[in-house]
Amino acid sequence: MTAAASETEINLWPYVLQLNVAYVAGIVAYMLVIYLTGWSGNSGVNSGILVAATLLPMQRFVHDHRRALTKRERLRFAVLGLVTSTLLWLAVVALFAALIMGTQGATSLVSGLQYVGPNYLTLMVVVFVLGCIVSFAVLYFMSGILSRIFHKQLTRQPKS
């Protein structure tokens, strides 16, 4: 990377932070609905929350820079967003597990995971990796689509 390229690189951390605040708020709301209503939920809801959480940072980026994200920025946003949102998701799930089950319940959950054996743990890892791939794809493609939509709206000429 040259010095000129690094000078023009935009700091995406404020937008990743906005993504994660919206994502955690969505996950917490989703978990509360599941806990209070007994609804079983499904895995597609997480992707929907991620799409909704991408709206604000993309609108903000276009407003701040008057353009859509480049392919390189989309890749950086998706990687940073995936890593940070995955870590936050794990923290929120662990917190909810501790709050709902208490210390004794969390201990029994860990011992239960040890009991299920390597086959189920391998399956859980595979599902987790597939979920990460889907989340990356959602972040990468939706950040591009949404930033182009918001840029088009920003540059649209009013009809006379």
MDTraj code that builds the backbone (N, CA, C; nanometers):
import mdtraj as md
import numpy as np

residues = "MET THR ALA ALA ALA SER GLU THR GLU ILE ASN LEU TRP PRO TYR VAL LEU GLN LEU ASN VAL ALA TYR VAL ALA GLY ILE VAL ALA TYR MET LEU VAL ILE TYR LEU THR GLY TRP SER GLY ASN SER GLY VAL ASN SER GLY ILE LEU VAL ALA ALA THR LEU LEU PRO MET GLN ARG PHE VAL HIS ASP HIS ARG ARG ALA LEU THR LYS ARG GLU ARG LEU ARG PHE ALA VAL LEU GLY LEU VAL THR SER THR LEU LEU TRP LEU ALA VAL VAL ALA LEU PHE ALA ALA LEU ILE MET GLY THR GLN GLY ALA THR SER LEU VAL SER GLY LEU GLN TYR VAL GLY PRO ASN TYR LEU THR LEU MET VAL VAL VAL PHE VAL LEU GLY CYS ILE VAL SER PHE ALA VAL LEU TYR PHE MET SER GLY ILE LEU SER ARG ILE PHE HIS LYS GLN LEU THR ARG GLN PRO LYS SER".split()
xyz = np.array([
    [0.0855, -0.1174, 0.0000],
    [0.0000, 0.0000, 0.0000],
    [0.0895, 0.1229, 0.0000],
    [0.0603, 0.2161, -0.0842],
    [0.1410, 0.3375, -0.0928],
    [0.0925, 0.4406, 0.0065],
    [0.1782, 0.5427, 0.0280],
    [0.1409, 0.6481, 0.1232],
    [0.0200, 0.7259, 0.0726],
    [0.0123, 0.7464, -0.0598],
    [-0.1009, 0.8212, -0.1159],
    [-0.2315, 0.7459, -0.0971],
    [-0.2257, 0.6123, -0.1120],
    [-0.3481, 0.5329, -0.0966],
    [-0.3964, 0.5349, 0.0475],
    [-0.3028, 0.5289, 0.1435],
    [-0.3456, 0.5267, 0.2829],
    [-0.3984, 0.6626, 0.3277],
    [-0.3543, 0.7719, 0.2630],
    [-0.4041, 0.9045, 0.2991],
    [-0.5492, 0.9235, 0.2557],
    [-0.5872, 0.8617, 0.1449],
    [-0.7230, 0.8800, 0.0950],
    [-0.8201, 0.7768, 0.1518],
    [-0.7686, 0.6777, 0.2250],
    [-0.8558, 0.5766, 0.2831],
    [-0.9453, 0.6386, 0.3892],
    [-1.0711, 0.6085, 0.3804],
    [-1.1680, 0.6638, 0.4746],
    [-1.1757, 0.5744, 0.5971],
    [-1.1839, 0.6364, 0.7128],
    [-1.1986, 0.5635, 0.8378],
    [-1.3407, 0.5079, 0.8463],
    [-1.3540, 0.3773, 0.8412],
    [-1.4862, 0.3140, 0.8441],
    [-1.5322, 0.2778, 0.9852],
    [-1.4473, 0.2965, 1.0858],
    [-1.4835, 0.2578, 1.2216],
    [-1.6088, 0.3271, 1.2744],
    [-1.6306, 0.4572, 1.2461],
    [-1.7567, 0.5170, 1.2950],
    [-1.8807, 0.4477, 1.2376],
    [-1.8718, 0.4033, 1.1129],
    [-1.9844, 0.3371, 1.0487],
    [-1.9996, 0.1940, 1.1005],
    [-1.8875, 0.1282, 1.1300],
    [-1.8920, -0.0053, 1.1900],
    [-1.9513, 0.0042, 1.3309],
    [-1.9157, 0.1083, 1.4038],
    [-1.9724, 0.1297, 1.5375],
    [-2.1237, 0.1496, 1.5295],
    [-2.1698, 0.2296, 1.4333],
    [-2.3145, 0.2497, 1.4148],
    [-2.3822, 0.1172, 1.3805],
    [-2.3187, 0.0387, 1.2947],
    [-2.3722, -0.0930, 1.2590],
    [-2.3889, -0.1784, 1.3838],
    [-2.2870, -0.1814, 1.4668],
    [-2.2899, -0.2689, 1.5844],
    [-2.3877, -0.2221, 1.6902],
    [-2.4025, -0.0918, 1.7072],
    [-2.5024, -0.0418, 1.8030],
    [-2.6421, -0.0837, 1.7574],
    [-2.6706, -0.0646, 1.6292],
    [-2.8019, -0.1037, 1.5766],
    [-2.8195, -0.2551, 1.5816],
    [-2.7144, -0.3305, 1.5531],
    [-2.7220, -0.4765, 1.5540],
    [-2.7482, -0.5297, 1.6949],
    [-2.6747, -0.4783, 1.7923],
    [-2.6947, -0.5240, 1.9302],
    [-2.8351, -0.4873, 1.9779],
    [-2.8817, -0.3672, 1.9446],
    [-3.0177, -0.3278, 1.9825],
    [-3.1202, -0.4234, 1.9207],
    [-3.1000, -0.4597, 1.7954],
    [-3.1905, -0.5529, 1.7291],
    [-3.1860, -0.6921, 1.7903],
    [-3.0666, -0.7405, 1.8208],
    [-3.0516, -0.8733, 1.8813],
    [-3.1151, -0.8770, 2.0200],
    [-3.0917, -0.7714, 2.0990],
    [-3.1501, -0.7660, 2.2341],
    [-3.3030, -0.7641, 2.2250],
    [-3.3572, -0.6825, 2.1342],
    [-3.5023, -0.6782, 2.1171],
    [-3.5559, -0.8150, 2.0741],
    [-3.4875, -0.8795, 1.9831],
    [-3.5270, -1.0125, 1.9346],
    [-3.5255, -1.1144, 2.0490],
    [-3.4204, -1.1124, 2.1296],
    [-3.4109, -1.2061, 2.2415],
    [-3.5187, -1.1795, 2.3464],
    [-3.5495, -1.0535, 2.3683],
    [-3.6567, -1.0213, 2.4624],
    [-3.7908, -1.0730, 2.4125],
    [-3.8162, -1.0571, 2.2836],
    [-3.9419, -1.1087, 2.2255],
    [-3.9485, -1.2596, 2.2419],
    [-3.8382, -1.3279, 2.2134],
    [-3.8352, -1.4741, 2.2285],
    [-3.8585, -1.5127, 2.3741],
    [-3.7918, -1.4443, 2.4646],
    [-3.8022, -1.4776, 2.6066],
    [-3.9421, -1.4497, 2.6610],
    [-3.9994, -1.3351, 2.6241],
    [-4.1285, -1.2954, 2.6801],
    [-4.2472, -1.3679, 2.6168],
    [-4.2361, -1.4020, 2.4890],
    [-4.3495, -1.4631, 2.4204],
    [-4.3391, -1.6141, 2.4052],
    [-4.2178, -1.6683, 2.4210],
    [-4.1997, -1.8109, 2.4010],
    [-4.1920, -1.8499, 2.2547],
    [-4.1847, -1.7511, 2.1665],
    [-4.1737, -1.7756, 2.0231],
    [-4.0413, -1.8447, 1.9956],
    [-4.0388, -1.9385, 1.9049],
    [-3.9161, -2.0132, 1.8798],
    [-3.8194, -1.9376, 1.7898],
    [-3.8685, -1.8434, 1.7094],
    [-3.7805, -1.7671, 1.6213],
    [-3.7253, -1.8542, 1.5103],
    [-3.6367, -1.7964, 1.4299],
    [-3.5678, -1.8728, 1.3260],
    [-3.4383, -1.8023, 1.2881],
    [-3.3555, -1.8693, 1.2113],
    [-3.2235, -1.8161, 1.1793],
    [-3.2295, -1.6999, 1.0810],
    [-3.3339, -1.6882, 1.0042],
    [-3.3456, -1.5785, 0.9083],
    [-3.3620, -1.4429, 0.9738],
    [-3.4103, -1.4425, 1.0960],
    [-3.4298, -1.3154, 1.1665],
    [-3.2964, -1.2453, 1.1886],
    [-3.1917, -1.3212, 1.2179],
    [-3.0600, -1.2617, 1.2386],
    [-3.0132, -1.1879, 1.1137],
    [-3.0336, -1.2465, 0.9968],
    [-2.9960, -1.1792, 0.8721],
    [-3.0793, -1.0538, 0.8507],
    [-3.2076, -1.0606, 0.8850],
    [-3.2929, -0.9422, 0.8737],
    [-3.2476, -0.8300, 0.9652],
    [-3.2070, -0.8657, 1.0864],
    [-3.1559, -0.7657, 1.1804],
    [-3.0279, -0.7043, 1.1252],
    [-2.9435, -0.7863, 1.0650],
    [-2.8180, -0.7365, 1.0073],
    [-2.8440, -0.6428, 0.8899],
    [-2.9410, -0.6754, 0.8061],
    [-2.9774, -0.5862, 0.6952],
    [-3.0284, -0.4533, 0.7497],
    [-3.1179, -0.4596, 0.8475],
    [-3.1728, -0.3366, 0.9058],
    [-3.0634, -0.2545, 0.9733],
    [-2.9692, -0.3209, 1.0385],
    [-2.8604, -0.2497, 1.1061],
    [-2.7659, -0.1834, 1.0065],
    [-2.7627, -0.2311, 0.8832],
    [-2.6746, -0.1747, 0.7805],
    [-2.7315, -0.0456, 0.7227],
    [-2.8606, -0.0229, 0.7380],
    [-2.9235, 0.0961, 0.6802],
    [-2.8619, 0.2270, 0.7300],
    [-2.8544, 0.2445, 0.8601],
    [-2.8066, 0.3705, 0.9170],
    [-2.6626, 0.4027, 0.8781],
    [-2.5670, 0.3106, 0.8952],
    [-2.4302, 0.3479, 0.8581],
    [-2.4129, 0.3780, 0.7093],
    [-2.4881, 0.3104, 0.6242],
    [-2.4743, 0.3384, 0.4809],
    [-2.5339, 0.4745, 0.4452],
    [-2.6473, 0.5063, 0.5051],
    [-2.7057, 0.6383, 0.4818],
    [-2.6113, 0.7467, 0.5333],
    [-2.5522, 0.7215, 0.6481],
    [-2.4588, 0.8178, 0.7083],
    [-2.3330, 0.8344, 0.6228],
    [-2.2796, 0.7225, 0.5704],
    [-2.1604, 0.7281, 0.4863],
    [-2.1866, 0.8119, 0.3621],
    [-2.2973, 0.7857, 0.2959],
    [-2.3301, 0.8602, 0.1736],
    [-2.3510, 1.0072, 0.2051],
    [-2.4159, 1.0371, 0.3156],
    [-2.4363, 1.1767, 0.3553],
    [-2.3027, 1.2457, 0.3830],
    [-2.2122, 1.1768, 0.4502],
    [-2.0830, 1.2357, 0.4861],
    [-1.9889, 1.2514, 0.3676],
    [-1.9888, 1.1560, 0.2737],
    [-1.8886, 1.1543, 0.1667],
    [-1.9456, 1.1801, 0.0280],
    [-2.0758, 1.1918, 0.0173],
    [-2.1429, 1.2234, -0.1098],
    [-2.1133, 1.1237, -0.2211],
    [-2.0961, 0.9984, -0.1830],
    [-2.0726, 0.8918, -0.2815],
    [-2.1051, 0.7578, -0.2177],
    [-2.1151, 0.6563, -0.3041],
    [-2.1367, 0.5194, -0.2556],
    [-2.0023, 0.4584, -0.2156],
    [-2.0073, 0.3490, -0.1441],
    [-1.8855, 0.2774, -0.1067],
    [-1.8172, 0.2190, -0.2302],
    [-1.6844, 0.2178, -0.2293],
    [-1.6100, 0.1471, -0.3335],
    [-1.6072, -0.0018, -0.2977],
    [-1.5624, -0.0849, -0.3916],
    [-1.5540, -0.2287, -0.3640],
    [-1.4594, -0.2561, -0.2475],
    [-1.3483, -0.1857, -0.2423],
    [-1.2516, -0.2047, -0.1330],
    [-1.3137, -0.1638, 0.0015],
    [-1.3874, -0.0551, 0.0026],
    [-1.4526, -0.0102, 0.1260],
    [-1.5619, -0.1077, 0.1681],
    [-1.6345, -0.1633, 0.0712],
    [-1.7363, -0.2634, 0.1041],
    [-1.6721, -0.3855, 0.1678],
    [-1.5580, -0.4277, 0.1135],
    [-1.4879, -0.5427, 0.1693],
    [-1.4400, -0.5127, 0.3111],
    [-1.3799, -0.3969, 0.3318],
    [-1.3332, -0.3592, 0.4654],
    [-1.4494, -0.3481, 0.5633],
    [-1.5590, -0.2855, 0.5197],
    [-1.6772, -0.2712, 0.6049],
    [-1.7330, -0.4080, 0.6421],
    [-1.7402, -0.4981, 0.5452],
    [-1.7952, -0.6316, 0.5713],
    [-1.7066, -0.7103, 0.6671],
    [-1.5751, -0.7040, 0.6495],
    [-1.4846, -0.7780, 0.7379],
    [-1.4893, -0.7202, 0.8789],
    [-1.4761, -0.5883, 0.8905],
    [-1.4810, -0.5249, 1.0232],
    [-1.6169, -0.5474, 1.0896],
    [-1.7216, -0.5333, 1.0123],
    [-1.8558, -0.5540, 1.0661],
    [-1.8792, -0.6976, 1.1091],
    [-1.8299, -0.7936, 1.0302],
    [-1.8474, -0.9344, 1.0649],
    [-1.7738, -0.9686, 1.1943],
    [-1.6486, -0.9281, 1.2038],
    [-1.5701, -0.9623, 1.3227],
    [-1.6308, -0.8985, 1.4474],
    [-1.6601, -0.7700, 1.4409],
    [-1.7116, -0.7017, 1.5598],
    [-1.8530, -0.7470, 1.5944],
    [-1.9382, -0.7643, 1.4948],
    [-2.0756, -0.8062, 1.5257],
    [-2.0801, -0.9500, 1.5769],
    [-1.9920, -1.0362, 1.5287],
    [-1.9877, -1.1738, 1.5791],
    [-1.9438, -1.1759, 1.7247],
    [-1.8414, -1.0982, 1.7576],
    [-1.7960, -1.0915, 1.8970],
    [-1.9052, -1.0340, 1.9873],
    [-1.9734, -0.9297, 1.9389],
    [-2.0822, -0.8718, 2.0181],
    [-2.1986, -0.9698, 2.0328],
    [-2.2306, -1.0413, 1.9264],
    [-2.3389, -1.1390, 1.9316],
    [-2.3088, -1.2459, 2.0362],
    [-2.1851, -1.2958, 2.0356],
    [-2.1472, -1.3972, 2.1346],
    [-2.1567, -1.3413, 2.2767],
    [-2.1156, -1.2172, 2.2955],
    [-2.1223, -1.1554, 2.4281],
    [-2.2674, -1.1380, 2.4733],
    [-2.3543, -1.0936, 2.3833],
    [-2.4954, -1.0736, 2.4193],
    [-2.5622, -1.2069, 2.4513],
    [-2.5347, -1.3088, 2.3722],
    [-2.5931, -1.4411, 2.3985],
    [-2.5439, -1.4945, 2.5328],
    [-2.4154, -1.4791, 2.5611],
    [-2.3620, -1.5248, 2.6899],
    [-2.4247, -1.4481, 2.8058],
    [-2.4441, -1.3186, 2.7887],
    [-2.5062, -1.2373, 2.8927],
    [-2.6502, -1.2811, 2.9177],
    [-2.7265, -1.3005, 2.8105],
    [-2.8650, -1.3460, 2.8252],
    [-2.8700, -1.4839, 2.8902],
    [-2.7792, -1.5725, 2.8511],
    [-2.7760, -1.7060, 2.9119],
    [-2.7484, -1.6957, 3.0609],
    [-2.6553, -1.6085, 3.0972],
    [-2.6228, -1.5916, 3.2396],
    [-2.7397, -1.5295, 3.3153],
    [-2.8074, -1.4324, 3.2546],
    [-2.9203, -1.3678, 3.3221],
    [-3.0394, -1.4616, 3.3367],
    [-3.0669, -1.5382, 3.2339],
    [-3.1839, -1.6254, 3.2356],
    [-3.1588, -1.7511, 3.3193],
    [-3.0420, -1.8116, 3.3012],
    [-3.0158, -1.9382, 3.3682],
    [-2.9412, -1.9225, 3.5002],
    [-2.8784, -1.8094, 3.5214],
    [-2.7995, -1.7914, 3.6432],
    [-2.6670, -1.8641, 3.6330],
    [-2.5871, -1.8533, 3.7348],
    [-2.4541, -1.9136, 3.7344],
    [-2.4609, -2.0655, 3.7261],
    [-2.5530, -2.1243, 3.7999],
    [-2.5649, -2.2701, 3.7995],
    [-2.6103, -2.3205, 3.6624],
    [-2.7016, -2.2480, 3.5998],
    [-2.7481, -2.2866, 3.4671],
    [-2.6395, -2.2751, 3.3626],
    [-2.5581, -2.1695, 3.3724],
    [-2.4482, -2.1519, 3.2777],
    [-2.3450, -2.2636, 3.2940],
    [-2.3200, -2.3030, 3.4176],
    [-2.2269, -2.4132, 3.4440],
    [-2.2801, -2.5434, 3.3857],
    [-2.4087, -2.5684, 3.4022],
    [-2.4664, -2.6908, 3.3458],
    [-2.4682, -2.6857, 3.1930],
    [-2.4812, -2.5660, 3.1343],
    [-2.4755, -2.5527, 2.9890],
    [-2.3369, -2.5902, 2.9380],
    [-2.2330, -2.5422, 3.0043],
    [-2.0960, -2.5746, 2.9638],
    [-2.0704, -2.7237, 2.9784],
    [-2.1155, -2.7831, 3.0895],
    [-2.0958, -2.9270, 3.1072],
    [-2.1784, -3.0057, 3.0053],
    [-2.2935, -2.9532, 2.9681],
    [-2.3751, -3.0172, 2.8649],
    [-2.3063, -3.0157, 2.7293],
    [-2.2370, -2.9053, 2.6987],
    [-2.1623, -2.8980, 2.5734],
    [-2.0480, -2.9988, 2.5729],
    [-1.9864, -3.0212, 2.6873],
    [-1.8807, -3.1216, 2.6954],
    [-1.9386, -3.2621, 2.6787],
    [-2.0610, -3.2818, 2.7216],
    [-2.1253, -3.4122, 2.7165],
    [-2.1666, -3.4510, 2.5746],
    [-2.2053, -3.3531, 2.4920],
    [-2.2599, -3.3859, 2.3598],
    [-2.1571, -3.4506, 2.2692],
    [-2.0311, -3.4325, 2.2970],
    [-1.9282, -3.5018, 2.2216],
    [-1.8812, -3.4258, 2.1000],
    [-1.7747, -3.4760, 2.0411],
    [-1.7103, -3.4044, 1.9307],
    [-1.7943, -3.3957, 1.8040],
    [-1.8829, -3.4934, 1.7800],
    [-1.9633, -3.4886, 1.6575],
    [-2.0569, -3.3677, 1.6561],
    [-2.1240, -3.3433, 1.7674],
    [-2.2151, -3.2303, 1.7740],
    [-2.1405, -3.0984, 1.7789],
    [-2.0268, -3.0976, 1.8467],
    [-1.9472, -2.9753, 1.8502],
    [-1.8951, -2.9413, 1.7112],
    [-1.8565, -3.0424, 1.6352],
    [-1.8127, -3.0203, 1.4973],
    [-1.9272, -2.9640, 1.4150],
    [-2.0452, -3.0184, 1.4332],
    [-2.1623, -2.9678, 1.3627],
    [-2.1902, -2.8223, 1.4011],
    [-2.1776, -2.7911, 1.5297],
    [-2.1998, -2.6536, 1.5752],
    [-2.0981, -2.5579, 1.5129],
    [-1.9732, -2.6012, 1.5014],
    [-1.8699, -2.5179, 1.4403],
    [-1.9004, -2.4963, 1.2921],
    [-1.9415, -2.6017, 1.2239],
    [-1.9761, -2.5898, 1.0817],
    [-2.0922, -2.4921, 1.0633],
    [-2.1941, -2.5039, 1.1455],
    [-2.3089, -2.4125, 1.1373],
    [-2.2651, -2.2692, 1.1677],
    [-2.1790, -2.2518, 1.2655],
    [-2.1276, -2.1189, 1.3000],
    [-2.0505, -2.0587, 1.1827],
    [-1.9635, -2.1381, 1.1199],
    [-1.8862, -2.0890, 1.0049],
    [-1.9788, -2.0536, 0.8895],
    [-2.0785, -2.1364, 0.8622],
    [-2.1749, -2.1055, 0.7563],
    [-2.2519, -1.9771, 0.7876],
    [-2.2879, -1.9599, 0.9148],
    [-2.3541, -1.8361, 0.9555],
    [-2.2652, -1.7145, 0.9337],
    [-2.1365, -1.7297, 0.9610],
    [-2.0423, -1.6187, 0.9376],
    [-2.0317, -1.5861, 0.7891],
    [-2.0320, -1.6886, 0.7056],
    [-2.0257, -1.6664, 0.5600],
    [-2.1512, -1.5926, 0.5131],
    [-2.2660, -1.6348, 0.5614],
    [-2.3906, -1.5666, 0.5245],
    [-2.3896, -1.4222, 0.5745],
    [-2.3451, -1.4007, 0.6970],
    [-2.3401, -1.2647, 0.7519],
    [-2.2445, -1.1772, 0.6727],
    [-2.1285, -1.2317, 0.6336],
    [-2.0348, -1.1560, 0.5508],
    [-2.0994, -1.1170, 0.4187],
    [-2.1669, -1.2127, 0.3556],
    [-2.2319, -1.1845, 0.2276],
    [-2.3395, -1.0773, 0.2432],
    [-2.4177, -1.0862, 0.3506],
    [-2.5211, -0.9851, 0.3757],
    [-2.4565, -0.8475, 0.3905],
    [-2.3521, -0.8390, 0.4710],
    [-2.2862, -0.7092, 0.4921],
    [-2.2237, -0.6572, 0.3635],
    [-2.1556, -0.7421, 0.2909],
    [-2.0872, -0.6983, 0.1683],
    [-2.1864, -0.6499, 0.0632],
    [-2.2845, -0.7330, 0.0330],
    [-2.3778, -0.6972, -0.0740],
    [-2.4752, -0.5871, -0.0327],
    [-2.5257, -0.5930, 0.0896],
    [-2.6213, -0.4898, 0.1321],
    [-2.5547, -0.3539, 0.1484],
    [-2.4287, -0.3503, 0.1924],
    [-2.3611, -0.2210, 0.2032],
    [-2.3454, -0.1580, 0.0651],
    [-2.3161, -0.2391, -0.0354],
    [-2.3054, -0.1865, -0.1715],
    [-2.4398, -0.1416, -0.2268],
    [-2.5393, -0.2261, -0.2113],
    [-2.6729, -0.1938, -0.2633],
    [-2.7291, -0.0697, -0.1943],
    [-2.7223, -0.0682, -0.0615],
    [-2.7803, 0.0448, 0.0126],
    [-2.7049, 0.1743, -0.0114],
    [-2.5721, 0.1679, -0.0182],
    [-2.4975, 0.2916, -0.0419],
    [-2.5265, 0.3466, -0.1818],
    [-2.5448, 0.2590, -0.2802],
    [-2.5812, 0.3074, -0.4146],
    [-2.7226, 0.3663, -0.4158],
    [-2.8158, 0.3028, -0.3454],
    [-2.9529, 0.3552, -0.3381],
    [-2.9536, 0.4922, -0.2715],
    [-2.8839, 0.5046, -0.1579],
    [-2.8812, 0.6332, -0.0879],
    [-2.8087, 0.7393, -0.1695],
    [-2.7032, 0.6995, -0.2427],
    [-2.6333, 0.7968, -0.3276],
    [-2.7231, 0.8430, -0.4420],
    [-2.7976, 0.7503, -0.4985],
    [-2.8900, 0.7851, -0.6070],
    [-2.9971, 0.8824, -0.5568],
    [-3.0485, 0.8584, -0.4358],
    [-3.1474, 0.9491, -0.3772],
    [-3.0869, 1.0866, -0.3495],
    [-2.9629, 1.0881, -0.3058],
    [-2.8960, 1.2134, -0.2735],
    [-2.8721, 1.2984, -0.3972],
    [-2.8377, 1.2348, -0.5080],
    [-2.8040, 1.3082, -0.6306],
    [-2.9231, 1.3255, -0.7233],
    [-3.0377, 1.2737, -0.6871],
    [-3.1562, 1.2842, -0.7713],
    [-3.1975, 1.4295, -0.7867],
    [-3.2224, 1.4673, -0.9070],
    [-3.2656, 1.6042, -0.9360],
    [-3.4142, 1.6165, -0.9094],
    [-3.4557, 1.7216, -0.8388],
    [-3.5992, 1.7397, -0.8167],
    [-3.6691, 1.7727, -0.9484],
    [-3.7900, 1.7194, -0.9634],
    [-3.8673, 1.7465, -1.0855],
    [-3.9249, 1.8868, -1.0786],
    [-3.9132, 1.9557, -1.1893],
    [-3.9651, 2.0937, -1.1936],
    [-4.1048, 2.0999, -1.2471],
])
top = md.Topology()
chain = top.add_chain()
for i, resn in enumerate(residues, 1):
    res = top.add_residue(resn, chain, resSeq=i)
    for name in ("N", "CA", "C"):
        top.add_atom(name, md.element.get_by_symbol(name[0]), res)
traj = md.Trajectory(xyz[None], top)
